Amino acid sequence: MTKDEKDEKRFTTLESALHLLDLFSLDEPELGISDIAGRLGIANSTAHRLVTTLMTEGFITKDQHTKLYRLGTSILALGNIVTWQSEIHKISHPVLEVLVQRSNETAHIGVLRGFEVIYLNKMECSHPVRLLSYLGKRNPAHCTSTGQVLLAHQPPKVIEDFLQKKLERYTSKTITDSTTLLNRLKQIKEQGYSLSVEELHEGVSSISAPIRNPKGQVVAAITIAGPIQRINTRTIPNLIELVMKSANEMSHLLQVESRKNKAVD
């Protein structure tokens, strides 16, 4: 085997290992070898070798009672570093707090990962609606205001690739046609915010606006979500203004944080 062939094989194995780690979530914290192999499209023996290697490094551990595998302490250590050092997570709490107070709705900070939205921070209002969301929760991007506002600011190739996938229906108002979604994304980019009404959960609406890094790139979104009885035609204009103001505040704080880091360096 040549050096290039060895390097290619090593890279393929690394990719598989990373995809394997990505299979675990709060919804599915434990998986068996067959589950892992099936989702990665590899043989059980290959999945077992990958799991064994990751166990050696502490990234995966085996529950002796269920005989299933889950993420290990090495992932926890990395996760803590990411959480506490993330600039967005660090500065978002006071902004979310003010937004919740002024809107009386639950607020989130989310980012796009592949075809899904992941929530980095969340603050609930005093009368939250049951959204089944939590830190680390993943939701489909095409039918959430967070996902739509983030998709709207992606490069054309990313949007094109996204529109090639099947758009799953969650409610009668979920957009499942790629042309309709593309038009929605263009509108969102022009107006600067996204409004989703009962597209993921019946009876729930949400409003999102983009958060930009110091280079002007959209890196996250701030969102409020609540029942249609509270987020409706009467309240939406004011709520949009609040969300966009919060997004601008977050963008400004990212710039300030960036300047601080440069000064320290």
FITORKE-334489 format. One line per field, with one value per residue: residue number from 1; z, y, x of N, C-alpha, C in turn. Coordinates in steps of 0.001 Angstrom, whole numbers, plus 500000, padded with zeros to 6 digits. Layout:
pos = (NUM/...)
n.z = (Z/...)
n.y = (Y/...)
n.x = (X/...)
ca.z = (Z/...)
ca.y = (Y/...)
ca.x = (X/...)
c.z = (Z/...)
c.y = (Y/...)
c.x = (X/...)
***
This chain:
pos = (1/2/3/4/5/6/7/8/9/10/11/12/13/14/15/16/17/18/19/20/21/22/23/24/25/26/27/28/29/30/31/32/33/34/35/36/37/38/39/40/41/42/43/44/45/46/47/48/49/50/51/52/53/54/55/56/57/58/59/60/61/62/63/64/65/66/67/68/69/70/71/72/73/74/75/76/77/78/79/80/81/82/83/84/85/86/87/88/89/90/91/92/93/94/95/96/97/98/99/100/101/102/103/104/105/106/107/108/109/110/111/112/113/114/115/116/117/118/119/120/121/122/123/124/125/126/127/128/129/130/131/132/133/134/135/136/137/138/139/140/141/142/143/144/145/146/147/148/149/150/151/152/153/154/155/156/157/158/159/160/161/162/163/164/165/166/167/168/169/170/171/172/173/174/175/176/177/178/179/180/181/182/183/184/185/186/187/188/189/190/191/192/193/194/195/196/197/198/199/200/201/202/203/204/205/206/207/208/209/210/211/212/213/214/215/216/217/218/219/220/221/222/223/224/225/226/227/228/229/230/231/232/233/234/235/236/237/238/239/240/241/242/243/244/245/246/247/248/249/250/251/252/253/254/255/256/257/258/259/260/261/262/263/264/265)
n.z = (500000/499090/500314/499869/499617/502171/503648/502621/503484/506241/506557/505737/507775/509964/509258/509421/512154/513257/512207/513514/516234/516004/515863/518323/520632/522783/522570/521755/523584/523866/521930/519979/518472/516019/515397/515048/512922/510892/510493/509676/507444/507289/507901/510681/511956/511256/512466/515110/515436/515149/517354/519452/519240/519804/522381/523699/523750/525351/524324/523912/525864/527405/528568/531167/531972/530080/527850/525785/523897/524764/524798/526039/528777/527637/525549/527052/528371/526203/525330/527447/527245/524755/525276/527384/526385/524104/522369/521636/523354/525801/525799/525307/527304/528950/526899/525993/528327/528572/526223/526705/528885/527687/525556/526612/525918/525237/524581/522249/521244/518273/515991/512675/511589/509250/507939/509985/512931/515825/519258/521228/523474/525814/527163/529240/529359/531815/531329/529564/526362/525471/523911/523489/523397/524071/525385/522969/521545/518435/515572/512536/509780/507706/508527/510686/512175/512992/511544/508914/508724/509022/506900/504796/504592/503731/501462/497924/496891/499139/499828/497518/497647/499979/499189/497629/499184/500725/501926/504877/506118/508872/509916/508662/507581/506987/504820/501988/499414/497252/495616/496662/499225/498578/497562/499891/501444/500036/500450/503231/503524/502367/504004/506540/508728/510037/510001/511332/511217/512822/511511/512374/514884/515686/516503/517401/517004/515688/515721/514138/513935/512265/513622/513439/512829/513492/510854/509413/508699/508895/511728/513653/515135/516739/518532/519229/520598/520744/521655/519121/519982/521320/519720/517137/514470/515624/517544/516297/514695/516677/518085/516152/515858/518395/518385/516220/517169/519351/518011/516656/518863/519872/517725/517872/520391/519845/518202/520023/521824/520134/519656/522210/522556/520591/521633/523896/522767)
n.y = (498799/502193/505397/507457/505965/504880/507229/508084/506018/506331/508856/508335/506580/508321/510159/508475/507893/510405/510878/508824/509635/511766/510654/510317/511789/513918/512893/510301/508880/506492/503801/500772/498416/497457/499456/501641/500751/500417/503051/504374/503000/500874/497784/495590/494648/496575/498816/498028/497995/500723/501769/500493/501666/504354/504050/503426/505872/507275/508544/507229/505133/502040/500904/498749/497475/497857/497182/498878/501637/504845/508398/509309/510536/512116/513462/514973/516681/518145/519271/520943/522835/523986/525039/526927/528577/529581/532455/533416/532037/533017/535761/535888/535487/537822/539295/537604/537532/540151/540232/538223/539368/541649/540671/538665/536015/532774/532551/531837/530937/529926/527777/526785/523503/521437/520097/520857/522669/523706/524332/526677/528197/528984/530620/530628/532012/533194/531819/529458/527798/524391/523328/521362/521785/522192/522796/521948/520541/519366/520589/520450/522431/523584/524188/525856/529078/529892/528163/528863/531589/531386/529699/531377/533120/531677/530567/530382/527742/526095/526455/525457/522741/522028/522264/520073/517923/515867/517554/517245/516834/518355/519685/520886/523252/523198/523910/522101/522154/522808/525083/526926/527197/528290/530794/531848/532029/533961/536181/536434/537089/539607/541093/540816/539241/536281/534746/532203/530316/527936/525882/523867/523007/522615/525352/526963/529756/531460/533854/535008/536470/537353/536876/538465/538053/539855/540155/540462/538204/535880/534044/532903/532765/534620/533938/534076/532201/531107/530619/530826/532396/534437/535293/536908/538584/541057/541443/540787/542801/544460/542515/541553/543791/543832/541411/541790/543977/542795/540931/542660/543774/541545/541078/543402/543037/540831/542007/543747/541865/540617/542659/542919/540456/540656/542733/541565/539583)
n.x = (500852/500623/501900/500060/497703/497514/497189/494745/493065/493314/492152/489527/488720/488848/486858/484609/484638/484109/481556/480287/480359/478673/476205/475034/472719/470691/468191/468702/470736/472105/473376/473383/475705/474667/472804/474530/476136/474217/473271/475536/476112/477910/479744/478970/481265/483148/482060/482298/485087/485664/484253/485620/488176/487526/486603/488948/490218/488541/486322/483991/481875/480857/477769/477405/475126/473000/474394/474821/476231/477561/478351/481585/483699/485683/484471/482712/484480/485525/483158/482481/484511/483937/481398/481800/483741/482748/482044/479543/477821/478711/478048/475363/473445/472565/471353/469326/467848/466819/465303/463379/462055/460923/459426/457920/458095/459559/463033/465690/469060/470437/472265/473307/473735/474689/471804/470242/469081/470769/470415/472049/471694/469126/466284/463548/460235/457835/455534/455824/455432/454977/457666/459471/462224/465706/469014/471344/469493/468236/466640/464702/465813/464300/461711/461658/461891/464393/466123/465417/466141/468867/469570/468886/470980/473115/475769/475046/475529/475319/472643/471481/472258/470917/468248/467980/467390/464830/462032/460702/457361/455764/453577/450406/451165/453815/456496/457092/457882/460524/460903/459101/460192/462691/461933/460877/463202/464641/463012/463222/465935/465965/464216/465249/464526/462843/459686/457836/454968/453301/454725/456428/455468/452094/450039/452070/454201/457096/459805/462704/466001/469067/472387/475471/478974/482106/483010/480792/479451/476770/476341/474787/471483/468909/465984/462473/459778/456405/452893/450304/448271/449487/451592/450756/448877/448425/450435/452839/454331/455611/457029/458791/460429/461623/463079/464838/466254/467521/469120/470851/472104/473448/475215/476745/477937/479525/481403/482619/483667/485473/487308/488344/489626/491598/493061/494122/495702)
ca.z = (500000/499001/501368/499570/499911/503626/504112/502240/504372/507566/506504/505677/509117/510813/508900/509973/513607/513551/511926/514577/517422/515717/515934/519668/520957/524018/522269/521662/524225/523804/520678/519856/517305/514815/515099/514543/511603/509939/510192/508957/506214/507346/508492/512146/512383/511107/513527/516385/515486/515403/518735/520319/519204/520498/523806/524206/523953/526285/523650/524010/526952/527290/529762/531457/532190/528819/526812/524723/523955/524907/524772/527235/529475/526775/524856/528048/528591/525030/525307/528429/526687/523694/525868/528181/525633/522962/522565/521525/524581/526907/525799/524941/528445/529268/525770/526062/529506/528230/525193/527359/529693/526854/524655/527392/525231/525381/523591/521945/520323/517511/514875/511640/511438/508204/507603/511234/513840/517170/520186/522109/524717/525886/528378/529180/529984/532982/530870/528311/525639/525406/522614/523395/523021/525157/524873/522195/520768/516994/514865/511087/509429/506714/509069/511884/511813/513193/510399/507685/508672/508835/505521/503872/504483/503325/500061/496990/496751/500340/499689/496431/498177/500961/498500/496964/500120/500929/502990/505616/506598/510295/510096/507379/507103/506678/503411/501480/498014/497242/495001/497651/500292/498030/497532/501284/501889/499402/501150/504565/503416/502052/505102/507717/509805/509603/510777/511072/511889/512877/510509/513042/515902/515565/517577/517840/516045/516120/514965/514261/513214/512185/514408/512562/513451/513101/509407/508781/508332/509793/512417/514568/515077/518002/518222/520259/520190/521664/521053/518145/520685/521759/518559/516116/513623/516452/518303/515493/514336/517819/518417/515134/516212/519572/518007/515381/518047/520132/517089/516444/520101/519898/516717/518432/521477/519230/517748/521229/522324/519200/519913/523494/522322/519830/522524/524782/521941)
ca.y = (500000/503416/506376/508138/505044/504812/508499/508099/505090/506946/509949/507727/506079/509488/510643/507534/508064/511665/510653/507949/510462/512673/509913/510407/513031/513803/512030/508939/508916/505188/503074/499490/498259/497324/500787/502458/500245/500703/504485/504793/502225/500064/496457/495542/494469/497878/499671/497573/498460/502157/501964/500053/502705/505535/503710/503483/507286/507867/509278/506398/504168/501019/500671/497329/496931/497817/496713/499873/502591/506260/509273/509221/511749/512971/514340/515916/517696/519017/520017/522031/523870/524666/525801/528071/529481/530117/533867/533601/531558/533889/537084/535839/535399/539084/539710/536767/537931/541366/539881/537495/540331/542594/539974/537694/534723/532026/532985/530876/531212/528705/527773/525793/522424/520585/520381/521025/523767/523295/525441/526884/528820/529104/531197/530511/533041/532689/530988/528872/526785/523153/523332/520218/522275/522267/523038/520806/519967/519588/520695/520633/523839/524129/524574/526674/530432/529910/527516/529607/532826/530989/529221/532504/533827/530749/530688/529736/526299/525439/526475/524526/521378/521822/522117/518770/516922/515810/518442/516472/517580/518203/520165/521240/524502/522989/524059/520884/522395/523494/526410/527772/527492/529197/532124/532293/532390/535242/537205/536578/537800/541000/541797/540789/538406/535156/534469/530866/530137/526552/525057/522702/522586/523258/526288/527671/530646/531930/534951/534957/537453/536872/537434/538540/538199/541119/540221/540633/536904/535379/532874/532364/533480/534760/533562/533918/531262/531086/530205/531759/533323/535582/535784/537000/539778/542268/541585/540460/543933/544859/541413/541553/544881/543413/540351/542375/544806/541864/540383/543718/543887/540401/541329/544446/542448/539991/542919/544207/540730/540393/543691/542585/539326/541146/543556/540637/538940)
ca.x = (500000/501414/501659/498795/496602/497427/496626/493338/492366/493285/491191/488193/488441/488594/485527/483630/484629/483423/480135/479788/480133/477563/474943/474474/472019/469911/467058/469222/472055/472745/473175/474050/476574/473837/472269/475636/476522/473151/473177/476741/476217/479127/479549/479011/482657/483816/481517/482876/486474/485636/483818/486710/489208/487023/486549/490323/490553/487588/485249/482794/481904/479819/476969/477496/473783/472239/475309/474799/477334/477217/479521/482411/484113/486508/483523/482208/485512/485541/481902/482554/485382/483194/480303/482211/484596/482016/481729/478103/477192/479108/477430/473948/472528/471868/470517/468123/467085/466071/464325/462291/461301/460174/458506/457143/458144/460803/464032/466755/470154/470648/473210/473012/474706/474150/470415/469501/469374/471139/470239/473191/471248/467670/465734/462095/459420/457107/454417/456322/454686/455753/458341/460383/463548/466658/470354/471816/468388/468299/465367/464887/466029/463378/460399/461835/462323/465844/466746/465169/466925/470268/469688/468753/472260/474163/476179/474104/475770/474786/471188/471150/472394/469855/466971/467942/466911/463387/461578/459699/456195/455472/452207/449795/451762/455230/456873/457739/458244/461813/460770/458425/461151/463700/461328/460790/464550/464982/462241/463793/467205/465667/463540/466102/463989/462026/458474/457320/453675/452822/455396/457022/454506/450795/449736/453278/454850/458412/460408/464162/466819/470456/473486/476631/480291/482741/483194/479488/478894/475732/476886/473780/470209/468188/464609/461444/458735/455272/451625/449733/447390/450289/452347/449703/448938/448422/451682/454016/455210/456436/457928/459846/461335/462378/464012/465888/467091/468348/470123/471843/472863/474363/476249/477608/478718/480545/482456/483323/484435/486568/488309/488979/490535/492743/493874/494843/496738)
c.z = (500000/500144/501139/499905/501421/504185/503807/503166/505767/507623/506497/507049/510067/510532/509521/511482/514006/513305/513014/515827/517244/515786/517281/519905/522282/523813/522225/522264/524154/522507/520712/518583/516013/514402/514456/513128/510549/509538/509442/507630/506143/507989/510014/512659/512301/512197/514874/516522/515788/516854/519709/520386/519990/521999/524439/524547/524857/525651/523689/525182/526789/528616/530014/531696/530877/527677/525591/524940/524073/524902/526105/527773/528628/525996/525809/528281/527430/524978/526281/527919/525641/524286/526547/527427/524418/523241/522534/522810/525739/526954/525592/526125/528774/528145/525759/527217/529222/527210/525795/528168/528835/525946/525387/526691/525480/524251/523467/521169/519595/516399/513904/511596/510441/507823/508837/511996/515202/518082/521180/523451/524661/527211/528258/529854/531141/532599/529546/527676/525529/524011/522413/522899/524262/524544/524186/521360/519296/516420/513373/510727/508556/507292/510420/511456/511986/511976/509121/507600/508493/507419/504528/503638/504161/501867/499161/496879/497941/500261/498620/496912/499158/500267/497729/497869/500220/502119/503710/506137/508075/510648/508713/506775/506826/505181/502973/500016/497966/496648/495971/498768/499806/497986/498944/501774/501290/500108/502528/504507/503150/503257/506421/508894/509195/510558/510372/511889/511737/511828/511099/514084/515672/516780/518057/516694/516584/515185/515209/513471/513279/513090/513545/513353/512978/511604/508660/508365/509365/510409/513359/514387/516474/517697/519449/519714/521232/520946/520104/518802/521138/520623/517379/515367/514437/517107/517462/515141/515479/518179/517415/515471/517398/519212/517170/516213/518868/519269/516833/517680/520220/518916/517223/519527/520950/518730/518932/521774/521444/519426/521210/523311/521560/520719/523448/524031/521674)
c.y = (501252/504361/507094/507264/504918/506083/508566/507197/505685/508060/509413/507210/507219/510058/509771/507699/509330/511541/509784/508766/511360/511981/510079/511771/512850/512925/510567/508904/507602/504481/501747/499432/498195/498664/501664/502038/500598/502160/505003/504058/501410/498718/496537/495432/495785/498828/499301/498036/499959/502455/501601/501096/503939/505297/503828/504919/507999/508643/508525/505434/503200/500851/499165/496673/496790/497226/497644/500865/504014/507083/509223/510567/512661/513944/515387/517043/518679/519878/521177/523176/524689/525574/527070/529044/530077/531563/534104/533180/532506/535173/537051/535900/536718/539575/538913/537191/539163/541057/539142/538452/541218/541924/539046/536344/534064/532412/531950/531546/529899/528883/526672/524760/521424/521013/520663/522271/523174/524510/525512/527463/528993/529744/531210/531697/532405/531793/530328/527896/525551/523012/522117/520652/522382/522492/521780/520147/520313/519620/520869/522110/524408/524616/525256/528055/530565/529338/528306/530874/532516/530486/530374/533222/532896/531008/529938/528224/525530/525362/525487/523086/521058/521535/520802/517679/516949/516678/517760/517365/517284/518681/520491/522498/524384/523152/522808/521005/523257/524900/527388/528160/528462/530627/532702/532766/533729/536395/537491/537384/539284/541754/541753/539986/537277/534981/533106/530660/528689/525638/523811/522128/523321/524156/527102/528512/531052/533009/534916/536078/537005/537623/537363/538660/539505/541269/540396/539339/536461/534071/532215/533152/533559/534652/533667/532972/531247/530699/531271/532723/534572/536161/535764/538322/541074/542514/541430/541662/544355/543778/541309/542614/544499/542385/540922/543263/543926/541257/541405/543896/542745/540601/542360/543871/541514/540842/543393/543099/540458/541410/543418/541472/539762/541964/542688/539968/539913)
c.x = (500889/501059/500328/497598/496405/496781/495139/492514/492226/492248/489758/487783/488118/487208/484449/483506/483883/481922/479510/479462/478907/476209/474255/473827/471298/468689/467468/470632/472811/472392/473915/474888/475758/473256/473339/476014/475484/473100/474396/476909/477490/478811/479629/480446/483435/483359/482131/484323/486538/485272/484934/487822/488779/486894/487926/490715/489553/486456/483924/482969/480738/479097/476918/476138/473014/473048/475312/475934/476804/478504/480256/482852/484995/485633/482995/483207/485568/484295/481907/483414/484634/482122/480785/483110/483898/481626/480224/477411/477477/478296/475922/472999/471831/470966/469217/467233/466221/464975/463122/461421/460406/459148/457542/457050/459497/461770/465151/467881/470427/471654/472810/474126/474139/472752/469565/469932/469725/471049/471394/472789/469741/467283/464213/461423/458644/455941/454799/455349/455574/456363/459253/461765/464416/468035/470866/470738/468551/466886/465625/464957/464915/462063/460515/462307/463829/466557/466592/466017/468408/470505/469688/470071/473429/474572/475205/474276/475196/473268/470748/471206/471273/468531/466867/467370/465384/463013/460419/458577/455959/454066/451651/450413/453264/455478/457632/458142/459500/461725/460124/459389/462221/463170/461205/462161/464987/464276/462838/465094/466975/465107/464313/465584/463169/460854/457945/456051/453223/453462/456057/456063/453187/450552/450907/453850/456219/458923/461911/464820/468276/471431/474742/477922/480926/482987/481876/478828/477858/476210/475881/472491/469614/466699/463714/460391/457629/453995/451072/448754/448146/451126/451387/449811/448988/449776/452942/454894/456135/457439/459080/460891/462216/463442/465162/466817/468026/469454/471224/472721/473874/475516/477248/478511/479804/481710/483293/484217/485646/487687/489064/490008/491772/493673/494706/495990/497876)
***
